């Protein structure tokens, strides 16, 4: 099914057969959106993530709503009936109604429902200096800085430091020798690749002028305008999340269908999400798994250059490189770029407004990109929202223009404003009441508000099965029964998503100390719980701390 059909379908899908009606009645896993109101007027059925209206149930619900004088429900149901009547009339006109068990758009194929977007951008291999987009004089300065920092450098070393093929810099080396900036002072192997270069008198004078401009010493930067094109080509906006592929991405988390139904459309918006709820229920884990839906890797440059100023973008702390450029081989793309997993940049209570602007290194005379620029193509998550040293309203105001225009303004030391693409999914996460953080007008600017609720006991036990399977430990249901009756029910402790993983890790650590196997023995459970939860008994240790 094409994207047009998905967005411009004629009507919902309707199931006409008795078997579908019986299946709907038999199943107990219906989500709230299968009803007109939670628990009332059931008329929808999900199959393989595809939503249908069950025709017989629809007519029964209409009859019931009329009997109850429920005009609100009747308006909902009659709109479905109007759509069904239109489809029936069309099928009759074509002589195509007899034997039909379904009307409406055909269900998507597995390939369509599970597909993820593929990269549309790949930086082409640089074959000559003109392909770099950089001034020749800038190339001379970079080579001078490499030789200056190394003392002596071979052609191979210079090429590797600049992340450019040797054949690209070879003409510049020849020109620099002719200008008496550098000269060959040795050879570490065969061929001119291994010529060893050093600075001559003119080169020493020239490198000091180059260092006054910047002391940046790394891969050659990419022109800023090329970076802008790359970011837009790799935007998360091209992502399409369906009820099927979201389950594949979240298969190692226990999440209800109701939460899936909120997360999926929020991701498709590629805008902003507000996750709120009690701590320990997987808000950060949800953000990390969203990137699985964003498809394959993206390319980012090590650095960009704009009006002679260098901005470093690649950061080993937040970016996970998929290729090792230290390996000598022929790469099929421009190695001034790094192929990375789509980034998930998470910041918490330490976030301040200056961290969201360019950071100028006064010693090195280059810029470090802010967090949101490093997150382009992926996710920027502000965790513990409301606990920063800046007012929540001020932080929200910071994102008004980027969220609406999809570009951000960053300030350089000269006062110049730089327009930078803002192609990412912005996620706010908090365990505070959203209404304590901002008023309704501000919350409206965040498109999707999703509460991540505590798991019920069934889900909590399912998480235990997942973590035990991952650790290769046999789960004992009787042990979980004991844990709940001894340590949860008497204290009215809420269940949290993180507890199975955390408590099992406690049990493993204690079992190692006791030189025993990990089992769900009452002794091991008691020891793990006692060191996991803080006693609720109020005690005075002779000191006090102010948490404000």
NUFI-413643 format. One record per residue: residue in one letter; x, y, z of N, C-alpha, C, O in turn. Coordinates in steps of 0.1 Angstrom, whole numbers, plus 5000, padded with zeros to 4 digits. Layout:
BEGIN
AXYZXYZXYZXYZ...
This chain:
BEGIN
X500949885000500050005000500950125000501850135008X500650224991501450344990501250435002500250425009X502150535003501950635013500650715011500050755020X500350734998499050804995497850735000496950795006X497850594998496750515003496650525018495550525024X497850525025497850525039497350655045496650655055X497550765037497050895042495750935036495051025042X495350885025494150925018493250805015492550805005X493150705024492350595022490850635021490450735027X490050555014488650585013487850585026487050665029X488150485034487450465046488250365055489250315051X487750345067488350245075488050105069487250095060X488650005075488449865070487349805078487249825090X486449735072485249675078485249525076485449485065X485049455087484949305086483449275086482749315095X483049185076481649155074481249025079480048995081X482148935082481848795085481548765099481948835108X480848655102480448615115481648575123481648595135X482648515117483848465124484548575131485048565142X484648695124485348805129484548855142485248905151X483248855141482448905152482648815164482848855176X482748685162482948585173484348605179484548585191X485348625170486648655175486748775183487448775194X486048885179486049005187485448975201486049025211X484348905202483748875214484648785223484548795236X485348695217486248605225487448665230487848625241X488048755223489348815228489148915239488148975241X490248915248490248995260491249105259491549175269X491949125248493049215247492749345240493649415234X491449385240491049505233491649635240491549645252X492149725232492649855237491449945239490449925233X491650055246490550155248489950205236488750245235X490750225225490250275213489350185205488950215194X489150055210488249965204486749995208485849935202X486650085217485350115222485050265219485850345215X483750305220483350445219483950515231484550625230X483650455243484250505256484850375262484350265260X485850395271486450275277485450175283484750215292X485450055277484549955282483149955277482349875281X482850055268481450075263481450065248482250135241X480449995243480249985228481449935220482050005212X481849815223482949745216482549725202481549655199X483349775192483049755178484349745169484149735157X485449755175486749745167487449615171487349555182X488349565161489149455163490549475157490549535146X491549445164492949455158493349315153493249215161X493949305141494549185136495949225131496049305121X496949165136498349195131498649345131499249395122X498149415141498349555142497449645133497649765133X496549585125495649655117494249665123493749565128X493649785123492449815130491249795120491249845109X490149725125488949705117487749745125487749745137X486649775118485349785124484649655121484549615109X484049595131483349465129481849505127481249565136X481349485115480049535110478949485119478149565123X478949365123477749315131477849385145476749415150X479049395151479149465164478649605162478049665172X478949675151478549805149477049825150476549915156X476349735143474849745143474349715157473349785161X474949625164474449595178474649715187473849755195X475849785185476149905193475150015190474750095199X474850035177473950135173472550115180471950205185X472149995180470849955186470849985201469950035207X472049945208472149975222472150115225471550165235X472950195217473050345220471650415218471350505226X470850365208469550425207468650395219467950475224X468750265224467950225235468350305248467550335256X469650345249470150415260470050575258470450645267X469550615247469450755244470850825245470950935250X471850745241473250795242473650865229474250795220X473350985228473551055216475051075212475451075201X475851085223477351095220477850975214478650985204X477550855219477950735213477350715199478050665190X476050755198475350735185476050815174476150765163X476550935177477151015167478450945162478750945150X479150885171480450815167480050695158480650675148X479150615163478750495156478150515142478350445132X477250625141476550645129477550705118477350685106X478650765122479650805112480250685106480550685094X480550585114481050455109480050395099480450345088X478750395103477750335095477650405081477450345071X477750535082477750615069478850565060478650555048X480050555066481150505057480950365052481250335041X480450275061480150145056479050135045479250065035X478050215047476950225036477550265023477150215012X478450365023479050405011479850295004479850274992X480650225012481450115007480550005001480849944991X479449975008478549865003477949914990477849824981X477550034989476950084976477950074965477550034954X479250114967480250104957480449954953480549934941X480449864963480649724959479549664951479749584942X478249704955477149664948477149714933476749644924X477549834932477549894918478549824909478349814897X479549764915480549694907480249544907480949464900X479149504913478749364914479849284921480049164918X480349344932481549284939481249264954482149274962X479949244957479649234972479549094976479949064988X479049004968478748864972480048794976481048804968X480148734988481248664992482348744999483348695003X482148874999483148965005483148955020482048955026X484348945026484348935041484949065046484949095059X485449155037486049285041485849385031485849365019X485549515036485449625027486349735032486649745044X486849825023487749925027489149905021489349815012X490149975026491449965021492049825024491749775035X492749765015493349635018494449645029495049755030X494549545037495549555048496949555041497249505031X497949625048499249635043500049505043499749415051X500949485033501749375033502749375044502949485050X503349265047504449265058505549355054506149425063X505949355041507049445037506749585039507549665044X505549625036505149765038504949805053505349915057X504449715061504149745075505449745083505549815093X506449665079507649645087508849725082509849735089X508749785071509949855065510349975073509550045079X511649995073512250115079512850195068513350145058X513050325070513550415059515050385057515750345066X515450395044516850375041517550515039516850615035X518850515040519550635039519450695025519550615015X519250825024519250885010520450975008520551034998X521350975018522551055017523750975019523850895029X524750985011526050925013527151015007527151044995X528051065015529051165010529951105000530551005003X529951154988530851094977532251094981532751194987X533051004975534450994977535151124971534751164960X536051184979536751304974537851254965538751174968X537951304952538951264942539951374939541051344934X539651494943540551604940540251714951539251704958X541251804952541051914962539751994960539152044969X539452014947538252094944536952024950536052094953X536951894951535851814957535651844971534551824977X536651894978536551914993535652034996535052045007X535552134986534752254988535552354997534952455001X536852334999537652415007538652504999539052454988X538952615004539952704997541352634998541652565007X542152654987543452594987544352644998545152575004X544252775000545052835011544752775025545652755033X543452735027543052675039543752535040544152495051X543852465029544452335029545952345032546452265040X546652455027548052475031548152495046549052435053X547252565052547352595066547052465075547752445085X546152385070545952255077547152165077547552105087X547752165065548952075064550052135073550752055079X550252265073551252325082551052295096551952265104X549752295101549452265115549752115118550252085129X549452025109549751885111551251865113551651795122X552051925104553451905105554051965117554951915124X553552085121553952155133553652075145554552065154X552452015146552151935158552851805159553151755170X553251755148553951625148555451645148556251555151X555951765144557351785143557851745129558451825122X557651625125557851575112556651485108556051415117X556251475096555151395092555251345078555651415069X554951215076554951155063553651195055552651245061X553651175042552451205034551251125039550151175039X551550995043550450915047549850965060548650965062X550751015070550251065082549451195081548351205087X549851275072549151405069547751365063546751425068X547751275054546451245048545551175058544351205058X546051095067545251035077544651135087543551125091X545551225091545151325101544051415095543151455102X544051445082543051525076541851455070540951505065X541951315072540851225067540551245052539451245048X541651255044541551275030542551175023543551145029X542151125011543051045004544451115001544451234999X545451045000546751104998546851174984547451274983X546151114974546151174961545551314961545751384952X544651334971544051464971544951574976544951694972X545851544986546751634992548051644985548851734987X548351544977549651534970549951664962551151714963X549051714954549351834946549651954956550552034952X549051964967549252074977550652054983551352154985X551051934986552451914991553451954981554452024985X553251924968554151964958554252124957555352174956X553152184957553052334957553752394969554452494967X553552334980554152394993555652374993556352454998X556152264986557652244985558152354975559252414978X557452374965557952474955557952614961558752704958X556952644970556952774977557852784989557952874996X558652674991559652665002558952675016559552735025X557752625017557052615030557452485038557652495050X557652385030558052255036559052185027559252235015X559752085032560652015023560751865028560351835040X561251785019561351635023562651625031563751675026X562651565043563751555051564151405054565051375061X563351315048563551175051562551095043561651145036X562650965045561750865039561650745047562650685052X560350705050560150585059559750465052559350365058X559750465039559450355031559450385017560050485013X558950295009558950314994557850414990556850424997X558050474979557150564972557050694980557450714991X556450794973556350934978555350944989555351044996X554550844991553650845003554350855016553850905026X555550795016556350785028557450885030558250885038X557450985021558351105022558051165036556851185040X559051205043558851275056559051425054560151465049X558151505058558151645056558451715069558051675080X559051835068559351925079559152065074559152095062X558952155084558752295080560052365077561152345083X560052445067561252535063561052665070560052685077X561952765068561852895075560552965071559853015080X560152965059558953025055557752955061556753015064X557852825061556752745067556552775082555452775087X557652795089557552825103556852955106556052965115X557153055097556553185098555053165094554153225101X554753085084553353075079552552995090551353025091X553152895096552352815106551952905118550852875124X552752995122552353085133551153175129550353195138X551153215117549953295112548753205112547653245115X548953075108547852985107547252945121546052935123X548252935131547852905145547053025151546253005161X547353145147546553265152545153255148544253305155X544853195136543453175132542753065139541653085144X543352955140542852845148543852735151544852725142X543752675162544752565165544052425163544552325168X542852435157542152305154543052215146543652255136X543152095151544051995144543251855144543351775153X542551835133541751715131541351705117541951765108X540451615114539951595100539551725094539051815100X539751735081539451855074537951875075537151785074X537451995077536052025079535352015066535852015055X533952015067533052005055532452145054532052205065X532252195042531452325041530152315048529452215046X529752425055528552425063527252395054526352325058X527252455042526052435034525952285029524752245027X527052215028526952075025526351995037525551905036X526752035049526251975061524751995062524051905066X524252115059522852145060522052055051521052005055X522552035039521851945029521851805034520851735033X522951765041522951625046521951605057521351495058X521851705066520951685078519551675073518751595078X519151765063517851765058517551625051516351585051X518451575044518251445037518151325046517551225043X518651345059518651225068517651255080517851195090X516751345078515851385088514951275093514551185085X514551265106513651165111512251195106511351105108X511951305099510651335093510251225083509051205081X511151155077510851055067510550925073510150825066X510550915086510150795093508650775093507950865095X508250645091506850605092506750495102507250385099X506150515113505950405123504550345121503550425120X504550215121503250145120503050055133503950045141X501850005134501549925146502449795146502649735156X502949755134503749635133505249665136505849595144X505749765129507249785131507549835145508749825149X506649905152506949955165507049835175507849845184X506349725173506449615181507849545180508449495190X508349545168509649485165510749565172511649505178X510649695172511649785178511549775194512649795200X510449755199510249745214510049605219509549595230X510549505212510249365216510849325229510449235235X511949405233512549365246512049455257512649445268X510949525255510349605266508849555267508249515257X508349555279506949525281506149655281506249735291X505449685270504649805269503249765265503049685256X502249835270500849805267500549865253501149955248X499449805247499049855234498549995235498750075225X497950035246497550175248498650275247498550375241X499850235253501050325252501650325238502050425233X501650205232502050195218501250295209501850365200X499950295211499050385203499350525205498950615197X499950565216500350705218501750735213502050835207X502650635215504050665211504250665196504950745191X503550575189503650565175503350695167504250745160X502150745169501850875162502850985167503151075158X503250985179504151095184505451085176506051185173X505950965174507250945166507050995152507851065146X505850955146505551005132505551155131505851205120X505251225141505251365141506551425139506751535134X507651355144509051405143509151545149509851625144X508451565160508351705166508851695180509951705183X507851685189508151695203507251595211506151585208X507851535221507151445230507351475244508551505248X506351475253506451495267506151355274504951315274X507151295279506951165287506951205302507951255307X505951165308505851185323505351065330504650985324X505751055342505250935351506350915361507350985363X506050815370506950785381508350735375508450685365X509350755383510750715379510850565378510150495386X511650515370511950375369511050295360510950175360X510250365352509350295343509750295328508950265320X510950335326511550315312511450425303511350405290X511350545307511150665298512450675290512350695277X513650655296514850665288514950545278515450565267X514550435283514650315274513750325262514050285251X512650395264511750415252512450505242512350485230X513050615247513750705238514850625230515050655218X515550545237516650465230516150375219516750365209X514950315221514450225212513750295200513550225189X513350415202512750485191513750495179513350495167X515050505182516050515171516050385163516450395151X515650275168515550155160514550165149514650095138X513550255151512550275141513050365130512350385119X514150435132514550545123515450485112515950565104X515550355111516250305100517750285102518150275113X518450295091519950265092520750375097520150475102X522050365095522950475100522850605092522250605082X523450705098523450835091524950875091525750815098X525250985083526651035082526651175088525751255085X527651195097527851335102529351375100530151285100X529651495097531051535096531751545109531151575119X533051525109533851555121533751695125533551735137X533751785115533651925117533151995105533251945094X532652115107532152195095532852335096533352375107X532952405085533552535084532552635079531852605068X532352745085531452845081532152985083532453025094X532253055072532953185072534353185079534653265087X535053075076536453065082536453005096537552985101X535352985102535252935116534952785116534052745108X535652715124535452565125534552525137534752575148X533552445134532652395145532852235145532552175135X533252185157533352045158532051985161531252035170X531651875154530351815156530451675162529751635171X531351595156531451455160531951455175532951515178X531351375183531651365197531551215201530551155201X532751165205532751015209531850985221531550875223X531551085229530651065241529251035237528550955243X528751105226527351095223527151025209526050975206X528151005201528050935188528750805188529850795194X528150705182528650575181529050545167528250515158X530350545164530850525151530750385147530950295155X530350355134530150225129531350175121531450055117X532250265117533450235109534650285117534650385123X535750215115537050245121537950305111538550235102X538050435110538850505100540350495102541150535093X540750435113542250405115542650285107543850265105X541650205102542050085094542350135080541550215074X543450095075543850135061543050055051543249935050X542250115043541450055033540850155024540850275027X540250115013539550205004538150225009537350125008X537750345014536450365018535550415006536050484997X534250375007533350414996532650544998531650564992X533150625008532550755010533650845015534750805019X533350975016534251085021534451065036533551075044X535751035039536050995053536151125062536551105074X535851235057535651355066534351335073534051415082X533551245069532351215075532451085083533250995080X531651065094531550945102530250885100529150945101X530250755098528950675097528650635111529350555118X527550675117527150655131525750595132524950605122X525450535143524050505147523350645149523950735154X522050645146521350765149521450805163521250715172X521850925166522250965180521050975189519951015186X521350935202520450965213521151045223521950985231X520951175223521651265232520751285244519651345243X521251255256520451265268521151365278522351345281X520351455282520951555292519951565304518751535302X520351595316519451595327519551725335519451835329X519551715348519551835356520651925355520652045359X521751875348522951965346522752065335523652155333X521652055327521552135315521352285319520552315328X522052375312521852515313521652575299522052505289X521152695298520852755285522152775277522152755265X523352815284524552825276524952695269525652705259X524552585274524952455268524252435255524552345248X523252515252522452505240522852595229522152615219X524052665231524652755221526052705218526652625225X526652765208527952725204528952755215528852865222X529852665218530852685228532252715222532752635214X532752835224534052875218535252845226535252885238X536152775220537352735227538352855225538952865214X538652935235539453055233540953015231541653095225X541352905235542752865233542852805219543752845212X541952705216542052645203541452725191541752695180X540652825195540052915185539152835175539252855163X538352745181537252685173536052655182536152685194X534952615176533752605183533452455185533852365178X532652425196532152295199530652305197529952405202X530052215189528652225186527852195199528252125207X526652265200525752235212525152105211525152035200X524452055221523851925222522851895211522851795205X521951995209520951975199521451955185520851895176X522652025182523252015169523851875167523851815156X524451825178524951685178523851585177524151465172X522651615181521551525180520851525167519851435165X521151605158520451615145520451475138521451405138X519251435133519151305127518651205137518351085133X518551235150518251135160517251195171516251265167X517651175183516851215194517551305204518751275207X516951405209517551495219516551485231515451525230X516951425242516151395253516551485265517751475270X515651565270515851645282515251565294514051575296X516051485301515551405312515451495325516051595326X514651445334514451515347514051655344514451755351X513251675334512751815330512051875342511251815349X512452005345511952075357512952075368512652145378X514051995367515051995378516352065373517352055380X516252135362517452205357517652335365516752375373X518752395364519052525371518352645364518552755368X517652615353516952715345515452685347515052575347X514652795347513252775348512652695337513052715325X511752595339511152515329510552605318510652565306X509952715321509252805311510352865302510152875290X511552895308512552955299513152845290513452875279X513252725295513752615287512752585275513152555264X511452585278510452565268510552675258510352655246X510652805262510752915253511852895243511852945232X512952835248514152815240513852735227514552745217X512752655228512552565217511352605208511052535198X510752725210509552765203509952775188509252715179X510952845184511352865170511852735164511352705153X512752665170513152535164512052435161512052375151X511152425171510052325168509152375157508552285150X508852495156507952545146508552565132507952535122X509852605132510552635119511452525114511852525103X511852435123512852335121514252385118515052325111X514552505123515852545123516152625136515152675142X517352635140517752695153518752805150519452805139X518852905158519753015157520853005168520553005180X522052995163523252985173524053115171524153165160X524653155182525453285182526953255182527453185190X527653325173529053315172529653425181528953525184X530953415184531553525192531553655186531653765193X531453665173531353795166529953855167529753965163X529053775173527653825174526753785162525553805162X527353725152526653675140525753555144526153465152X524553555139523553445141523753345130523653375118X523853215134524053115124522753025124522352975135X522153015113520952935111521252785109521952755099X520952705118521352565118520052475117519052505124X520052365109518952275109518552215122519452185130X517352195125516852135137515952015133514752015134X516651905129515951785123516151675133517051585131X515351675144515451575154514151555161513251635159X514051455169512851435178513251485192514151425198X512551585197512851645210511851575220510651575219X512451515230511751445241512051515254513151525258X510951545261511051595275510551475284509651415281X511351455294510951345303511051395318511951455322X509951365325509951405339509151315348508251245343X509451315361508551245370507751345379507251315390X507751475374506951575381505551595374505451555362X504651645380503351675374503551785364504051895367X503151755351503351855340502751995343503352095339X501651995351501052125354501852205364501652325366X502852145371503752215380504852285372505552375377X505052235360506152285352505852405343506652495340X504652405337504252505328502752515327502052415330X502252625322500752635321500352575308501152525300X499052565305498452495294498952555281499152475271X499152685280499652745268500952695264501252675252X501852675273503152625270503152475267503852435258X502352405275502252265272501752225258502052125253X500852325253500352295240501452295229501252235218X502552365232503552365222504252235221504952205210X504152155231504752015230503551935225502551915231X503751875213502651815206502051695213500751685213X502851605218502351485224502751465238503851475242X501751455247501951425261501551285264500351245263X502551205269502251065271502651025285503851045290X501750965293502050925306502550775306501850685300X503650755311504250615312503850565326504450605336X502950475326502250435339503050315345503850245338X502750285358503350175364502750045358501650045353X503549935357503049815352502149745361502149765374X501149665356500349585365501149455368502249435363X500549375377501349255381501749165370502849105370X500749145360501049055349502249115341503149035337X502249245338503349295330504649295338505749265333X504549315351505749305360506349165360507649155359X505549065360506048925359506648905345507648825344X506048955335506648945322508049005321508848945314X508249115327509549175327510549085334511649075330X510149025345510948925352511348815342512548775342X510448765334510748655325511848705315512748635311X511648825310512648885300514048895306514948855300X514148955318515448975324516148845328517348835327X515348755333515848625337516348545325517448485325X515648555314516048485301517348545296518248475292X517448685297518648755292519848715301520948705296X519648685314520748655323521048505323521948455330X520148425317520348275317519948225331520548125335X519048285338518648235351517248185351516348245345X516948075357515648015357514748095367515048115378X513548135361512548205369511748115377511248015372X511548145390510648065399509448155402509648255410X508248125397507048205400506748205414506248305420X507048095421506748095436507648195443507248255453X508848215438509748315444509148455442509248535451X508548485430507948615428506748625438506448735443X505948515439504848525449505348565463504748645469X506348505467506948525480507348675481507148745491X508048725471508548855470507448965472507549055479X506348935464505249035465504549035479504249135484X504348915484503648905497504448945509503949005518X505848925508506648965519507149115518507249175528X507449165506508049295505507249405498507649525498X506249365491505449475483504049495489503749615493X503249395490501949415495501849485509501049575511X502649435519502449495532502849635533502349715542X503749685524504249825524503549915514503950025512X502649855506501949925495502949985486502750095481X504049905483505049955474504549935459503949835456X504650045451504250035437505249945429506449935432X504649885419505549805410506149905399505449995394X507349885396508049975386508749885376509049765379X508849935364509449855353510949815356511349715351X511649905363513049885365513349775376514449725377X512349745384512549665396513149525393514049475399X512549445383513049315380514549315377515249235382X514949405368516349415364517249445376518249385378X516849545384517649595395517749485406518849465411X516649435409516649335420517349205416518049145424X517249165403517949045399519449075399520248985403X519949195396521349225397521849225411522949185414X520949275420521249265435521449115439522449085446X520549025434520648885437521948825432522548745438X522248865420523548805413524748845421525648765424X524748975425525949025433526048955446527148915451X524948935453524948875466525348725465526048665473X524848655454525148515452526648495449527248395454X527248585442528648575440529448585453530448515455X529048675461529648695474529548565483530448525490X528348505482528048385490528548265484528448155489X529148275472529748155464528648055462528847935464X527448105457526348015455525648055441525948155436X524847955436524147985424522948085427522448095438X522548155416521448245417520148165416519848105406X519448165427518148095428517148195435517548295441X515848165433514848245440514548195454513448165458X515648175462515448135475515048245484515348365481X514248225495513848335503514948415509514848535511X516048345512517248415518517848515508518148635512X517948475495518548565485517648675482518048795480X516348645481515348755478515348855490515348975487X515348805502515348895514516548985514516449105516X517748925511518949005512518949115500519449225503X518449075489518449165477517449285480517849395478X516349255485515349355487515749455498515549575497X516349395509516749485520517849585516517949695522X518649545506519649645502519149725490519849815485X517949695485517449775473516549885478516650005473X515649855487514749965492515250025505515849955513X515050145507515350215519514250195529513050215525X514550165541513550145551512650275553513250385553X511350255554510450375555510350425569509750525572X511050355578511050405592511850535593513050535589X511350635600512050765602513050745612512850695623X514350785609515450775619516250905619516250975609X516850935630517651055632519051015634519450955644X519951055624521351015624522151135629523451135628X521551235634522251355640522651455630523451545633X522151455618522451555608521251575599520351495599X521351685591520151715583520751775570521851835569X519951755559520351815546519151885540518051845542X519451995534518352075527518352045513519352075506X517251985508517151945494516452055485515452035479X517152175485516552285478517652385475517452485469
